[in-house]
Amino acid sequence: MKQKKRILILIALLVAITTFGQEFNPIQWKVAVQETATDAYTLSFEATLEKGWHLYSQQEVETEEIAPTATEFTFYNEAKAFELIGATTEPDGIQKYDKVFEMEIKYFEEKVTFTQQIKRLDPSVSTIKAEVYYGLCDDEKCLAPDITTFDIALSGQVTEDIGDATKLTGTDTQQSQALNAGIKGWEQFPKETVKDQSYIKIFILGFLGGLIALLTPCVFPMIPLTVSFFTKGAKNRQKGLVNALLYGFFIFTIYILLSLPFHLLDSLDPEILNTISTNVVLNVVFFVIFIVFAISFFGYFEITLPASWSTKMDSKATSVGGIVGVFFMALTLALVSFSCTGPILGSLLGGSLSSNGGAMQLSFGMGGFGLALALPFGLFALFPNWLNSLPKSGGWLNAVKVVLGFIELALAFKFLSNADLVAHWGFLKREIFIGIWIFIGIGLALYLFGKIKFPHDSPLQKLSKSRQGLGILTIAFVIYLLPGLSNTVFANLKLLSGFPPPLFYSIYEKEAHGPLGLNAYTDFEAGVAAAKAANKPIMIDFTGWACVNCRKMEEQVWSHPQVMQLLKNKYVLISLYVDDREQLPTEAQFQFLKKSGAVKSIRTVGDKWATFQTVNFQNNSQPFYVLLDAEMHLLNTTIAYTPDEQVYIDWLEKGLQNFKK
């Protein structure tokens, strides 16, 4: 019962955490400084809480149960400029039973002041830096633990909490204000909430991934065994049927729960998932992981989670029984099948994080994956006679794994390409990437036609029709890729837009380095100046090096002759890459103060343009398109991913008409 309670509390906390974003802030901090003697000071940290919210004591709760986050103060003193006199003190507070954590806990309500005595050792030091780490709960839910940082002036003045810092330099403030372009015309073209339309698509892709996982040696043999266990092992058919359906439901639920931590990241900072997905180190790590997954699928070794995990879950399922026991059985399946499902889930994770939908797309993808895995257990329990129609396990299951290995190998180079693009290494140009895919495709075709074998392959007596058909499709795909190696109009492989590097990232010399050979400014101010000089309207293209939908728009929509003519001759194109990791010059780096009070470090080109987009258009998805004149008047509504060529042409034409007016 205690174990069940822990699981329920953890799920409740995760749900609560994902419900509230950073904009919801029921606490305000204020710091006061009082000089008590020469170079001796009392620092008072006053927290004001909204009604019903609790801030917890500094005292850690000694328990094995889930406990609240203790408040913790840290004072940065690398230069030994001061010393702390004693510990940070707090008032008595409230000591009572907490409904959320079901235990006696000390906490504070409405208003509380923590104090710290310090002695300054270096008279030249006028400010010190401190931070407080804390968690907040009310009687029903908790927010994610947060950190507030203070730059405290030892002048006796009161400093208000502004989130991550309490003071910006004059230069920081000026540069923060400069990011606001002063866009005009919202009353005529109101802000549109850009909704990501790919949730259903990612759900379907997740579902297809789950169907593929069903055909692997780790999952397929489990279907008849598990269904028979429920339908024949139960005392009556009705109970067995209910348990089988519950089993399928829990499989679906487990995969949904796996996506919840990413909602926490997304709620803390809307740009964080894009930052993660375009992180050079992370993309290289994904590349290595996918190579390892591919080698595993080829049969050279097996990737498994620690055996103790599945053993423990299995023992729980046996000992607990009932609904909780069925849940642990579902969790056991998820663990023991990881060697086959892990690589497919890795593809889903990498693809979702590198798209604009982020955590929500990941949940839809995980939901589709879990539903596909769960469906057979429910359907075969409802219609047990269908079990007789299932093909027998055999060598074909290993062939499925090997084919997946080739696919994982191809996907691995997509992550390496992301890192190469973002970091501007320049070694994995478009033609080299396509050449690698051609080589992998040839290897897959040779395997399907029985010309090469892997460790666990059974002797191939004859080629099945399915292998022949898949082999022919693979050869056709390789032939389709071949023009991508050339420097011709046929190099634009529209069906693959977004996977290879962009057309202008080429081994061939290009006249212009914008998308499709267009002249594109990558600095906003320079683009505006050019538009003024040419008396042309502006199109801002908020894009990303690793943005799949951006490449699709460029290679499938912008390549349309009429769109190309408009962008080339009628507009000044400004492409701002929000994931560019090139460092800004030191003098151009600054701290940006958000409306919420938090402070964001602007260190890279991508930091600047991502923040510029959020500040001026309250949107952080890519691609995102804006039509302006040089005086910052909107010329049409803003739009995002628009695969319909005619709709995009009409949008550009309307902007041009409004500019002429």
C-alpha positions as CSV (number, residue, x, y, z in Angstrom):
1,M,0.0,0.0,0.0
2,K,2.9,2.3,0.8
3,Q,4.5,1.7,-2.6
4,K,1.2,2.5,-4.3
5,K,0.8,5.7,-2.3
6,R,4.3,6.8,-3.4
7,I,3.5,6.2,-7.1
8,L,0.2,8.1,-6.8
9,I,1.9,11.1,-5.0
10,L,4.7,11.2,-7.6
11,I,2.2,11.1,-10.5
12,A,0.2,13.9,-8.8
13,L,3.3,16.0,-8.4
14,L,4.4,15.6,-12.0
15,V,1.0,16.5,-13.2
16,A,0.9,19.6,-11.0
17,I,4.4,20.6,-12.1
18,T,3.5,20.4,-15.8
19,T,0.3,22.4,-15.2
20,F,2.0,25.6,-14.1
21,G,4.6,27.4,-16.2
22,Q,7.2,30.0,-15.1
23,E,4.7,32.8,-15.6
24,F,2.7,31.7,-12.6
25,N,4.7,33.0,-9.6
26,P,2.9,33.1,-6.2
27,I,6.0,34.4,-4.3
28,Q,7.8,37.7,-4.3
29,W,11.2,38.2,-2.7
30,K,12.6,41.4,-1.2
31,V,16.1,42.0,0.4
32,A,16.9,44.6,2.9
33,V,20.4,45.4,4.2
34,Q,21.1,46.9,7.7
35,E,24.6,47.9,8.9
36,T,24.8,46.9,12.5
37,A,28.5,47.9,13.1
38,T,31.4,48.9,11.0
39,D,31.5,46.4,8.1
40,A,28.9,44.2,9.8
41,Y,25.5,43.8,8.2
42,T,22.2,42.0,8.6
43,L,20.7,40.7,5.4
44,S,16.9,40.2,5.5
45,F,15.2,38.1,2.8
46,E,11.5,38.7,3.0
47,A,9.2,36.4,1.0
48,T,5.6,37.4,0.4
49,L,3.3,34.5,-0.7
50,E,-0.1,34.5,-2.2
51,K,-2.9,33.1,0.0
52,G,-2.8,29.3,0.4
53,W,0.8,28.8,-0.7
54,H,3.5,27.3,1.5
55,L,7.2,28.0,1.6
56,Y,9.1,25.3,3.5
57,S,11.6,25.5,6.3
58,Q,15.4,25.2,5.8
59,Q,15.3,22.0,7.8
60,E,15.6,18.9,5.7
61,V,12.8,16.3,6.3
62,E,14.5,13.0,7.2
63,T,12.2,10.4,5.5
64,E,12.1,7.8,2.8
65,E,8.8,9.2,1.6
66,I,8.5,12.0,-1.0
67,A,9.2,15.2,1.0
68,P,8.9,19.0,0.2
69,T,11.9,21.0,-1.1
70,A,13.7,22.6,1.9
71,T,14.6,26.3,1.4
72,E,18.3,26.8,1.0
73,F,20.4,30.0,0.8
74,T,23.8,30.1,-0.9
75,F,26.2,33.0,-0.7
76,Y,28.9,33.4,-3.3
77,N,32.3,34.3,-1.8
78,E,35.0,33.1,-4.0
79,A,37.2,36.1,-3.3
80,K,36.8,35.7,0.5
81,A,35.4,39.3,0.6
82,F,33.2,38.6,3.6
83,E,32.4,35.9,6.1
84,L,29.1,34.5,7.4
85,I,28.3,35.0,11.1
86,G,26.3,31.9,12.0
87,A,23.7,30.3,9.9
88,T,20.7,31.8,8.1
89,T,17.9,32.1,10.7
90,E,14.2,31.7,10.2
91,P,11.1,32.3,12.4
92,D,9.1,29.5,14.1
93,G,6.6,29.2,11.3
94,I,3.8,26.6,11.2
95,Q,4.4,23.0,12.3
96,K,1.4,20.9,11.2
97,Y,0.2,18.0,9.1
98,D,0.6,18.7,5.4
99,K,-2.2,17.3,3.1
100,V,0.0,17.0,0.1
101,F,2.9,15.0,1.7
102,E,0.8,13.4,4.5
103,M,3.3,14.2,7.2
104,E,4.2,16.8,9.9
105,I,6.1,19.6,8.1
106,K,7.3,23.0,9.1
107,Y,6.4,25.7,6.6
108,F,5.5,29.4,6.2
109,E,2.5,31.3,4.9
110,E,1.7,34.8,3.7
111,K,5.0,36.5,4.7
112,V,8.3,35.3,6.2
113,T,11.8,36.8,6.7
114,F,15.0,34.9,6.8
115,T,18.1,36.7,8.2
116,Q,21.8,36.3,7.8
117,Q,24.6,38.1,9.6
118,I,27.8,38.9,7.6
119,K,31.1,40.7,8.2
120,R,32.8,42.4,5.3
121,L,36.5,41.6,5.1
122,D,37.3,43.7,2.0
123,P,36.1,47.3,2.3
124,S,36.3,47.8,-1.5
125,V,33.5,45.2,-2.0
126,S,30.1,47.0,-2.4
127,T,27.9,44.1,-3.5
128,I,27.6,40.4,-2.8
129,K,25.7,37.7,-4.7
130,A,23.3,35.3,-3.0
131,E,20.6,32.9,-4.2
132,V,17.7,31.0,-2.6
133,Y,16.6,27.6,-3.7
134,Y,13.0,26.8,-2.7
135,G,9.8,24.9,-3.5
136,L,6.2,26.0,-3.2
137,C,3.0,24.0,-2.6
138,D,-0.6,24.6,-1.7
139,D,-3.0,22.0,-0.3
140,E,-3.4,20.3,-3.7
141,K,-0.3,20.8,-5.8
142,C,3.4,21.8,-6.0
143,L,5.4,23.9,-8.3
144,A,8.8,23.0,-9.7
145,P,11.6,24.0,-7.4
146,D,13.0,27.4,-8.3
147,I,16.1,29.6,-7.8
148,T,16.1,33.3,-7.2
149,T,19.4,35.2,-7.4
150,F,20.2,38.5,-5.7
151,D,23.0,41.1,-6.3
152,I,22.9,42.8,-2.9
153,A,24.2,46.3,-2.5
154,L,25.7,46.9,0.9
155,S,24.3,50.5,0.9
156,G,21.2,49.8,3.0
157,Q,18.8,50.2,0.1
158,V,16.0,47.7,-0.4
159,T,16.2,45.6,-3.5
160,E,13.1,44.0,-5.1
161,D,13.2,40.5,-6.6
162,I,13.3,40.5,-10.4
163,G,13.7,36.8,-10.8
164,D,17.1,35.5,-11.6
165,A,18.9,38.8,-10.7
166,T,18.2,42.0,-8.9
167,K,20.3,44.4,-10.9
168,L,21.2,45.0,-14.5
169,T,23.9,47.4,-15.7
170,G,22.9,50.4,-17.8
171,T,24.4,48.7,-20.8
172,D,22.3,45.6,-20.2
173,T,19.1,47.7,-19.9
174,Q,19.9,49.6,-23.1
175,Q,20.6,46.4,-25.1
176,S,17.5,44.7,-23.6
177,Q,15.4,47.7,-24.8
178,A,17.1,47.6,-28.2
179,L,15.6,44.1,-28.8
180,N,12.1,45.7,-28.9
181,A,11.7,46.7,-32.6
182,G,8.5,48.6,-31.8
183,I,6.3,46.7,-34.2
184,K,3.2,48.7,-35.3
185,G,-0.1,47.7,-36.8
186,W,-1.3,45.0,-34.5
187,E,-4.8,46.5,-34.4
188,Q,-5.0,45.9,-38.2
189,F,-3.2,42.5,-38.1
190,P,-3.8,41.1,-34.6
191,K,-1.4,38.5,-33.2
192,E,-2.4,35.0,-34.2
193,T,-1.8,32.1,-31.9
194,V,0.2,29.7,-34.1
195,K,-1.0,26.2,-33.3
196,D,1.2,23.3,-34.2
197,Q,-0.8,21.2,-36.6
198,S,1.5,18.2,-36.5
199,Y,0.2,16.6,-33.2
200,I,-1.9,14.1,-35.2
201,K,1.0,13.4,-37.5
202,I,3.4,12.7,-34.7
203,F,0.8,10.5,-33.0
204,I,0.5,8.5,-36.2
205,L,4.3,8.3,-36.5
206,G,4.5,7.1,-32.9
207,F,1.7,4.6,-33.6
208,L,3.6,3.3,-36.6
209,G,6.8,3.1,-34.5
210,G,4.8,1.0,-32.0
211,L,3.6,-1.3,-34.7
212,I,7.2,-1.8,-35.8
213,A,8.2,-2.5,-32.2
214,L,5.5,-5.2,-32.1
215,L,7.3,-7.1,-34.9
216,T,10.6,-7.3,-32.9
217,P,11.8,-10.5,-31.1
218,C,11.4,-8.7,-27.7
219,V,7.7,-8.0,-28.0
220,F,6.0,-10.3,-30.6
221,P,6.4,-13.6,-28.7
222,M,5.0,-11.9,-25.6
223,I,1.6,-11.3,-27.2
224,P,0.2,-14.9,-27.2
225,L,1.9,-15.7,-23.9
226,T,0.5,-12.7,-22.0
227,V,-3.0,-12.9,-23.5
228,S,-3.2,-16.6,-22.7
229,F,-2.1,-15.9,-19.2
230,F,-4.9,-13.5,-18.6
231,T,-7.7,-15.3,-20.5
232,K,-6.9,-18.9,-19.4
233,G,-5.2,-18.2,-16.1
234,A,-8.1,-16.2,-14.6
235,K,-10.8,-17.9,-12.5
236,N,-13.4,-16.6,-15.0
237,R,-13.3,-15.2,-18.5
238,Q,-14.7,-11.8,-17.5
239,K,-12.0,-11.1,-14.9
240,G,-9.3,-12.3,-17.4
241,L,-10.7,-10.0,-20.0
242,V,-10.7,-7.0,-17.7
243,N,-7.1,-7.7,-16.6
244,A,-6.0,-7.9,-20.2
245,L,-7.6,-4.6,-21.1
246,L,-6.1,-3.0,-17.9
247,Y,-2.7,-4.4,-19.0
248,G,-3.0,-2.7,-22.3
249,F,-4.2,0.5,-20.7
250,F,-1.2,0.6,-18.3
251,I,1.2,0.0,-21.2
252,F,-0.3,3.1,-22.9
253,T,-0.1,5.1,-19.6
254,I,3.5,4.2,-18.9
255,Y,4.7,5.6,-22.2
256,I,2.6,8.8,-21.6
257,L,4.2,9.2,-18.2
258,L,7.7,9.0,-19.7
259,S,7.1,12.3,-21.5
260,L,6.0,14.3,-18.4
261,P,9.5,15.4,-17.3
262,F,9.9,17.1,-20.7
263,H,6.7,19.2,-20.0
264,L,8.5,20.3,-16.8
265,L,11.4,21.6,-18.9
266,D,9.1,23.2,-21.4
267,S,7.1,25.0,-18.7
268,L,10.3,26.4,-17.0
269,D,11.6,27.9,-20.2
270,P,9.6,27.7,-23.5
271,E,12.9,27.9,-25.4
272,I,14.7,25.2,-23.5
273,L,13.6,22.2,-25.7
274,N,14.8,24.0,-28.8
275,T,18.0,24.8,-27.0
276,I,18.4,21.1,-26.0
277,S,17.5,19.9,-29.5
278,T,20.1,22.1,-31.2
279,N,22.8,21.6,-28.6
280,V,26.0,20.5,-30.3
281,V,27.1,18.1,-27.6
282,L,23.7,16.5,-27.2
283,N,23.4,16.0,-31.0
284,V,26.8,14.3,-31.1
285,V,25.7,12.1,-28.1
286,F,22.5,11.2,-30.0
287,F,24.7,10.3,-33.0
288,V,26.8,8.0,-30.9
289,I,23.8,6.4,-29.2
290,F,22.1,5.7,-32.6
291,I,25.3,4.1,-33.9
292,V,25.3,1.9,-30.8
293,F,21.6,1.1,-31.3
294,A,22.3,0.2,-35.0
295,I,25.2,-2.2,-34.1
296,S,22.9,-3.8,-31.4
297,F,20.1,-4.3,-34.0
298,F,22.7,-5.9,-36.3
299,G,23.1,-8.5,-33.6
300,Y,26.7,-7.9,-32.4
301,F,25.5,-7.3,-28.8
302,E,22.3,-6.7,-26.8
303,I,21.3,-3.5,-25.1
304,T,19.3,-4.3,-22.0
305,L,18.4,-2.4,-18.8
306,P,19.8,-3.9,-15.6
307,A,18.2,-7.3,-15.0
308,S,17.5,-6.4,-11.4
309,W,15.0,-3.8,-12.5
310,S,12.8,-6.2,-14.5
311,T,13.3,-8.9,-11.8
312,K,12.1,-6.5,-9.1
313,M,9.1,-5.4,-11.2
314,D,8.2,-9.0,-11.9
315,S,8.4,-9.9,-8.2
316,K,6.2,-6.9,-7.4
317,A,3.6,-8.0,-10.0
318,T,3.5,-11.5,-8.5
319,S,3.4,-10.5,-4.9
320,V,1.0,-7.5,-5.1
321,G,-1.7,-8.9,-7.3
322,G,-4.9,-7.1,-8.4
323,I,-4.8,-3.8,-10.4
324,V,-1.4,-2.8,-9.0
325,G,0.0,-6.2,-9.9
326,V,-1.2,-5.7,-13.5
327,F,0.5,-2.3,-13.6
328,F,3.8,-3.9,-12.5
329,M,3.3,-6.5,-15.2
330,A,3.0,-3.8,-17.8
331,L,6.0,-2.0,-16.4
332,T,8.0,-5.3,-16.6
333,L,7.1,-5.6,-20.3
334,A,8.4,-2.0,-20.9
335,L,11.7,-2.9,-19.2
336,V,12.4,-6.3,-20.7
337,S,11.5,-5.1,-24.3
338,F,13.8,-2.0,-24.0
339,S,16.5,-3.6,-26.2
340,C,14.0,-3.4,-29.1
341,T,11.8,-0.5,-28.2
342,G,14.6,1.8,-26.9
343,P,16.1,2.7,-30.3
344,I,12.6,3.3,-31.8
345,L,11.7,5.5,-28.8
346,G,15.1,7.3,-29.2
347,S,14.1,8.2,-32.7
348,L,10.8,9.5,-31.5
349,L,12.5,11.5,-28.7
350,G,15.1,13.1,-31.0
351,G,12.5,13.9,-33.7
352,S,10.1,15.5,-31.2
353,L,12.7,17.6,-29.4
354,S,14.0,19.0,-32.7
355,S,10.5,20.2,-33.7
356,N,8.5,23.1,-32.5
357,G,5.8,21.1,-30.7
358,G,8.4,20.0,-28.1
359,A,7.0,18.2,-25.1
360,M,3.4,18.1,-26.3
361,Q,4.5,16.5,-29.6
362,L,6.5,14.0,-27.5
363,S,3.4,13.1,-25.5
364,F,1.4,12.6,-28.6
365,G,4.2,10.4,-30.1
366,M,4.6,8.4,-26.9
367,G,0.8,8.0,-26.7
368,G,0.7,6.7,-30.3
369,F,3.6,4.3,-29.5
370,G,2.0,3.1,-26.3
371,L,-1.4,2.6,-28.0
372,A,0.1,0.5,-30.8
373,L,1.9,-1.7,-28.2
374,A,-1.2,-2.0,-26.0
375,L,-3.8,-2.7,-28.7
376,P,-2.9,-6.3,-29.5
377,F,-3.2,-7.3,-25.8
378,G,-6.8,-5.9,-25.7
379,L,-7.9,-7.1,-29.1
380,F,-6.6,-10.6,-28.7
381,A,-8.2,-10.8,-25.3
382,L,-11.5,-9.8,-26.8
383,F,-11.1,-12.1,-29.7
384,P,-8.9,-15.0,-28.6
385,N,-9.5,-17.0,-31.8
386,W,-7.4,-14.4,-33.6
387,L,-4.3,-15.8,-31.9
388,N,-4.4,-18.7,-34.2
389,S,-3.9,-16.4,-37.2
390,L,-0.6,-14.9,-35.8
391,P,2.5,-15.9,-37.7
392,K,4.9,-18.1,-35.8
393,S,8.1,-16.5,-34.4
394,G,11.2,-17.2,-36.4
395,G,14.1,-15.8,-38.3
396,W,11.9,-13.1,-39.9
397,L,11.8,-11.3,-36.5
398,N,15.6,-10.9,-36.6
399,A,15.4,-9.6,-40.2
400,V,13.1,-6.9,-38.9
401,K,15.7,-5.9,-36.3
402,V,18.5,-5.7,-38.9
403,V,16.4,-3.5,-41.2
404,L,15.7,-1.3,-38.2
405,G,19.5,-1.2,-37.7
406,F,20.0,0.3,-41.1
407,I,17.3,2.9,-40.4
408,E,18.9,3.8,-37.1
409,L,22.3,4.2,-38.9
410,A,20.7,6.6,-41.4
411,L,19.0,8.6,-38.6
412,A,22.3,8.8,-36.7
413,F,23.8,11.0,-39.4
414,K,20.8,13.4,-39.1
415,F,21.9,14.2,-35.5
416,L,25.5,14.6,-36.6
417,S,24.3,16.9,-39.4
418,N,22.4,19.0,-36.8
419,A,25.6,19.5,-34.8
420,D,27.6,20.3,-37.9
421,L,25.2,22.9,-39.1
422,V,24.7,24.6,-35.7
423,A,28.5,24.7,-34.9
424,H,29.4,25.6,-38.6
425,W,32.0,22.8,-38.7
426,G,31.4,22.4,-42.5
427,F,32.5,18.7,-42.9
428,L,29.1,17.1,-43.4
429,K,27.9,19.1,-46.5
430,R,24.6,18.1,-48.2
431,E,26.2,16.0,-50.9
432,I,28.4,14.1,-48.4
433,F,25.3,13.4,-46.2
434,I,23.3,12.1,-49.2
435,G,26.3,10.0,-50.3
436,I,26.3,8.3,-46.8
437,W,22.6,7.6,-47.1
438,I,23.2,6.1,-50.6
439,F,25.9,3.8,-49.1
440,I,23.5,2.7,-46.3
441,G,20.7,2.1,-48.8
442,I,23.0,-0.1,-50.9
443,G,23.9,-2.1,-47.8
444,L,20.2,-2.6,-46.9
445,A,19.4,-3.7,-50.4
446,L,22.3,-6.2,-50.3
447,Y,21.1,-7.6,-47.0
448,L,17.5,-7.9,-48.2
449,F,18.6,-9.9,-51.3
450,G,20.7,-12.2,-49.1
451,K,24.1,-11.0,-50.2
452,I,25.3,-10.1,-46.7
453,K,24.4,-11.6,-43.3
454,F,24.6,-10.7,-39.7
455,P,25.3,-12.9,-36.6
456,H,21.8,-14.0,-35.7
457,D,20.4,-14.5,-39.2
458,S,19.0,-17.9,-40.1
459,P,20.1,-19.6,-43.3
460,L,18.1,-18.0,-46.2
461,Q,16.5,-20.8,-48.2
462,K,14.7,-18.5,-50.6
463,L,13.7,-14.8,-50.8
464,S,10.2,-14.1,-49.6
465,K,8.0,-11.7,-51.6
466,S,8.2,-9.2,-48.7
467,R,12.0,-9.2,-48.8
468,Q,12.0,-8.9,-52.6
469,G,9.5,-6.0,-52.5
470,L,11.3,-4.1,-49.8
471,G,14.6,-4.7,-51.6
472,I,13.2,-3.2,-54.8
473,L,11.8,-0.2,-52.9
474,T,15.2,0.3,-51.3
475,I,16.9,0.3,-54.7
476,A,14.3,2.8,-56.0
477,F,15.1,5.1,-53.0
478,V,18.8,4.9,-53.7
479,I,18.2,5.9,-57.4
480,Y,16.0,8.8,-56.1
481,L,18.9,10.0,-54.0
482,L,21.5,10.0,-56.8
483,P,20.6,13.5,-58.3
484,G,21.2,14.9,-54.8
485,L,24.9,14.5,-55.5
486,S,24.8,16.9,-58.4
487,N,24.8,20.7,-58.7
488,T,21.6,20.8,-60.9
489,V,18.0,21.7,-60.4
490,F,17.3,18.0,-59.7
491,A,19.4,18.2,-56.5
492,N,16.3,19.4,-54.6
493,L,15.0,16.2,-53.2
494,K,11.6,17.5,-52.1
495,L,10.4,14.3,-50.5
496,L,13.3,14.4,-48.1
497,S,13.2,18.2,-47.3
498,G,14.4,18.8,-43.8
499,F,16.5,15.6,-43.4
500,P,19.6,16.5,-45.5
501,P,21.4,19.8,-44.9
502,P,19.9,22.8,-46.9
503,L,20.8,23.2,-50.5
504,F,23.1,26.1,-49.9
505,Y,25.2,24.1,-47.5
506,S,27.0,22.5,-50.3
507,I,30.4,21.3,-51.5
508,Y,29.7,23.3,-54.7
509,E,30.4,27.1,-54.8
510,K,27.1,29.0,-54.6
511,E,26.5,32.6,-55.7
512,A,24.5,33.4,-52.5
513,H,24.5,31.8,-49.1
514,G,20.8,32.2,-48.4
515,P,18.1,29.4,-48.8
516,L,17.9,28.3,-52.5
517,G,20.6,30.7,-53.5
518,L,18.6,33.8,-52.4
519,N,20.3,36.8,-50.9
520,A,19.4,36.8,-47.2
521,Y,20.6,39.1,-44.5
522,T,21.3,37.4,-41.2
523,D,21.4,40.6,-39.2
524,F,18.1,42.5,-38.6
525,E,19.5,46.0,-38.6
526,A,21.5,45.4,-41.8
527,G,18.4,44.0,-43.5
528,V,16.3,47.0,-42.5
529,A,18.9,49.4,-43.7
530,A,19.0,47.6,-47.1
531,A,15.2,47.7,-47.3
532,K,15.2,51.5,-46.7
533,A,17.8,52.0,-49.4
534,A,15.9,49.9,-51.9
535,N,12.4,51.0,-50.8
536,K,11.3,47.4,-50.5
537,P,9.2,45.6,-48.0
538,I,10.9,43.1,-45.6
539,M,10.2,39.4,-44.9
540,I,11.7,38.2,-41.7
541,D,12.3,34.5,-41.7
542,F,12.7,33.1,-38.2
543,T,14.4,29.9,-38.9
544,G,16.9,27.3,-37.5
545,W,19.8,25.3,-38.8
546,A,18.2,22.1,-37.4
547,C,14.6,23.1,-38.2
548,V,13.0,20.3,-40.3
549,N,9.9,22.3,-41.2
550,C,12.0,25.3,-42.2
551,R,13.8,23.2,-44.8
552,K,10.5,21.8,-46.0
553,M,9.2,25.3,-46.6
554,E,12.3,26.4,-48.4
555,E,12.6,23.3,-50.6
556,Q,8.9,22.6,-51.2
557,V,7.3,26.1,-51.1
558,W,10.0,28.7,-51.7
559,S,11.2,26.7,-54.7
560,H,7.9,27.5,-56.5
561,P,8.8,29.9,-59.4
562,Q,6.3,32.5,-58.3
563,V,7.4,32.4,-54.6
564,M,11.1,32.6,-55.7
565,Q,10.3,35.6,-58.0
566,L,8.6,37.5,-55.1
567,L,11.3,36.8,-52.6
568,K,14.2,37.5,-55.0
569,N,12.8,40.7,-56.6
570,K,10.1,42.2,-54.4
571,Y,11.2,41.6,-50.8
572,V,14.3,42.1,-48.7
573,L,14.8,38.7,-47.0
574,I,16.1,38.6,-43.4
575,S,16.8,35.1,-42.2
576,L,17.4,35.0,-38.4
577,Y,18.7,31.6,-37.1
578,V,17.5,31.1,-33.5
579,D,19.7,28.1,-32.9
580,D,23.0,29.6,-34.1
581,R,25.6,28.8,-31.4
582,E,28.2,31.4,-32.7
583,Q,29.3,33.5,-29.8
584,L,28.5,37.2,-29.9
585,P,31.4,39.6,-29.5
586,T,32.0,40.2,-25.8
587,E,30.7,43.8,-25.9
588,A,27.5,42.6,-27.5
589,Q,26.7,40.0,-24.8
590,F,24.3,41.1,-22.1
591,Q,21.6,40.1,-19.5
592,F,18.0,40.4,-20.8
593,L,15.2,41.2,-18.4
594,K,12.0,39.3,-19.3
595,K,8.5,40.6,-18.5
596,S,8.2,37.8,-15.9
597,G,11.2,39.3,-14.1
598,A,13.6,36.5,-15.0
599,V,16.9,37.3,-16.6
600,K,18.2,35.5,-19.6
601,S,21.9,35.6,-20.7
602,I,22.3,36.7,-24.3
603,R,25.6,35.0,-25.3
604,T,25.1,33.7,-28.8
605,V,23.6,34.8,-32.1
606,G,20.8,32.3,-31.6
607,D,20.1,33.7,-28.1
608,K,19.6,37.2,-29.5
609,W,17.3,36.2,-32.4
610,A,15.2,33.8,-30.3
611,T,14.6,36.5,-27.7
612,F,14.0,39.1,-30.4
613,Q,11.2,36.8,-31.8
614,T,9.7,36.2,-28.4
615,V,9.8,39.9,-27.4
616,N,8.3,41.3,-30.6
617,F,5.9,38.5,-31.7
618,Q,5.2,36.5,-28.5
619,N,6.1,33.3,-30.5
620,N,9.0,31.0,-30.2
621,S,8.3,28.5,-33.0
622,Q,10.1,28.1,-36.3
623,P,9.5,28.6,-39.2
624,F,7.8,31.9,-38.5
625,Y,7.3,34.6,-41.1
626,V,6.7,38.3,-40.8
627,L,6.1,41.0,-43.4
628,L,7.1,44.6,-42.5
629,D,8.1,47.9,-44.0
630,A,11.3,49.6,-42.9
631,E,9.3,51.7,-40.4
632,M,8.2,48.5,-38.6
633,H,4.6,48.5,-39.8
634,L,3.1,45.1,-40.2
635,L,2.0,44.4,-43.8
636,N,0.0,41.2,-43.2
637,T,-0.7,38.7,-40.5
638,T,2.2,36.6,-39.3
639,I,2.2,33.0,-40.4
640,A,4.1,29.8,-39.6
641,Y,4.5,26.5,-41.4
642,T,2.3,26.8,-44.5
643,P,2.9,23.9,-47.0
644,D,0.2,25.2,-49.4
645,E,2.1,27.1,-52.1
646,Q,-0.9,29.2,-53.3
647,V,-1.8,30.3,-49.7
648,Y,1.8,31.4,-49.3
649,I,1.8,33.3,-52.6
650,D,-1.4,35.1,-51.7
651,W,0.1,36.0,-48.3
652,L,3.2,37.5,-50.0
653,E,1.1,39.3,-52.7
654,K,-1.2,40.8,-50.0
655,G,1.8,42.2,-48.1
656,L,3.1,43.7,-51.3
657,Q,-0.2,45.4,-52.0
658,N,-0.3,46.8,-48.5
659,F,3.2,48.1,-48.8
660,K,2.3,50.0,-52.0
661,K,-0.6,51.6,-50.3
